[in-house]
Amino acid sequence: MSISIPRGTQDILPGDVELWQQIEQKARELCEKYQYQEIRTPIFEHTELFSRGVGDTTDIVQKEMYTFEDRGSRSLTLRPEGTAPVVRSFVEKKMFGYAKQPVKLYYMGPMFRYERPQAGRFRQFVQFGVEALGSNDPAIDAEVISLVMNLYKEMGLKKLKLIINSLGDKESRQAHRDALIQHFQPRIGEFCSDCQKRLEKNPLRILDCKVDRDHELMESAPSILDYLNEESKVYFEKVQKYLMMLEIPFEVDSNLVRGLDYYNHTTFEVMSDAEGFGAITTLCGGGRYNGLAEELGGPETPGIGFALSIERFIAALKAEGVDTNINEGIDCYLAALGEEAKDYTVGLLQKLRLAGFSAERDYLDRKFKGQFKAADRLNARYVAILGDDELKNNIINVKNMETGEQVEVALDSFIEYFQELQQ
């Protein structure tokens, strides 16, 4: 009986994985420029980390986590997001004591959520994210946003829309919370059971409900922007000022609340405006989470970050028809005729690779014509042709596959000749 891949997962095959690698490499290069360093956290954590950090009223905690008991009867969860594990590590490893502040980190790796698979959304998916911990400066909010916008643009995306909002500080959120309860309570019976539970626990989550998004009370719900105190208003105005200085266009949407409980002050999403991208247009989401470190047992530490799905990134590239120039080909293919020549190319291939070239030879005992077809499939720039007679005479023929020009080269100086070709 054949075994198939689990629903909501995917195999990333050669031919596709190169684009993943290109995105990952670009992300690493940008993080180096912005002075963010990589952190790698476990794929599973104690379940309490997410129920406390992400929030027990969120869809992630209530419906989407892969949770299991290990043999020691400990409740563990495959990580559904990256911020809580990073902040847990920040607290546990006492990074708040590092001389270099703020602590600027990035991560890349698989996350897991049990939800209905659809285009660009999987049960195992890969996130790239950054976290900046230790600064209350609104300029770092703008920096985090600029990093992700630059990543998208450097990969060729153009049809992007940045949406921002402020959830304010604790005082502002409490005032908004009271207003939301007063707004929804008289007709809460018309909402789904989840929203009815959220009314007292966390009414802000009602605004993020996928079931009742079209209810008339959603449109008339009190705006958080009307409840920001002076300090929160000034903070949000500075974030907008810095974004304008960085020439990053944005729109303010007071209904943007994000799906996690730890957010406060700045929240943002990057959307794709590409035609045919799909109903779910969000590419990236993030925001400020002052208070999360304290919730996880650490000292008072402000923080901000974002996470993006590599799968949705790739979907946006395809929707815009971006040419990513993945198939660059190889430098040289060794075509051999005769047993002695074939044996010799084993060592010659190694010399090419050690000299820094991408190279390949035949392993299927193909005829001469078949070897040239293989070279074409690999998009080889040069084919080096060696037969038993050429081997005896210490020569090898090098053919430029673009021009068709072919030259005879002394075999013992072939590597040096090939190095000169690339200059």
WOGIRA-V957033 format. One record per backbone hydrogen bond with DSSP energy under -1.0 kcal/mol. NH is the residue of the N-H (numbers start at 0). CO is the residue of the C=O. Records with the same first field share a line. If there is no record, write none. Layout:
NH = CO ; CO
//
This chain:
8 = 5
15 = 12
16 = 12
18 = 15
19 = 15
20 = 16
21 = 17
22 = 18
23 = 19
24 = 20
25 = 21
26 = 22
27 = 23
28 = 24
29 = 25
30 = 26
31 = 27
32 = 28
33 = 29
35 = 30
36 = 103
38 = 105
44 = 76
46 = 74
48 = 45
50 = 46
51 = 47
52 = 48
53 = 49
54 = 49
57 = 54
61 = 57
62 = 58
63 = 58 ; 59
66 = 64
67 = 75
69 = 73
72 = 69
75 = 67
76 = 44
77 = 65
78 = 42
85 = 81
86 = 82
87 = 83
88 = 84
89 = 85
90 = 86
91 = 87
92 = 88
93 = 90
94 = 89
96 = 93
97 = 94
102 = 132
104 = 130
105 = 36
106 = 128
108 = 126
110 = 124
111 = 78
112 = 122
113 = 63
114 = 112
117 = 120
120 = 117
122 = 7
123 = 7
124 = 110
126 = 108
127 = 307
128 = 106
129 = 305
130 = 104
131 = 303
132 = 102
133 = 301
139 = 136
141 = 137
142 = 138
143 = 139
144 = 140
145 = 141
146 = 142
147 = 143
148 = 144
149 = 145
150 = 146
151 = 147
152 = 148
153 = 149
154 = 150
155 = 152
156 = 151
159 = 157
160 = 270
162 = 268
163 = 250
164 = 266
166 = 264
172 = 168
173 = 169
174 = 170
175 = 171
176 = 172
177 = 173
178 = 174
179 = 175
180 = 176
181 = 177
182 = 178
183 = 179
184 = 180
186 = 183
187 = 184
189 = 186
190 = 187
195 = 191
196 = 192
197 = 193
198 = 194
200 = 196
201 = 197
204 = 201
205 = 202
207 = 204
208 = 205
214 = 211
217 = 214
219 = 215
220 = 217
225 = 222
226 = 223
232 = 228
233 = 229
234 = 230
235 = 231
236 = 232
237 = 233
238 = 234
239 = 235
240 = 236
241 = 237
242 = 238
243 = 239
244 = 240
245 = 241
246 = 243
247 = 242
250 = 161
252 = 163
255 = 252
260 = 53
263 = 287
264 = 167
266 = 164
267 = 285
268 = 162
269 = 283
270 = 160
271 = 280
272 = 158
276 = 273
282 = 269
283 = 269
284 = 306
285 = 267
286 = 304
287 = 265
288 = 302
291 = 288
294 = 290
295 = 291
296 = 293
297 = 292
303 = 131
304 = 286
305 = 129
306 = 284
307 = 127
308 = 282
309 = 125
312 = 308
313 = 309
314 = 310
315 = 311
316 = 312
317 = 313
318 = 314
319 = 315
321 = 316
327 = 325
330 = 357
331 = 357
332 = 381
333 = 359
334 = 383
336 = 385
341 = 337
342 = 338
343 = 339
344 = 340
345 = 342
347 = 343
348 = 344
349 = 345
350 = 346
351 = 347
352 = 348
353 = 349
354 = 350
355 = 352
356 = 351
359 = 331
370 = 366
371 = 367
372 = 368
373 = 369
374 = 370
375 = 371
376 = 372
377 = 373
378 = 375
379 = 374
380 = 329
382 = 398
383 = 332
384 = 396
385 = 334
387 = 336
390 = 386
391 = 387
392 = 388
393 = 390
394 = 389
395 = 408
396 = 384
397 = 406
398 = 382
399 = 404
400 = 380
403 = 399
406 = 397
408 = 395
410 = 393
412 = 409
413 = 410
416 = 412
417 = 413
418 = 414
419 = 415
420 = 416
421 = 417
422 = 419
//
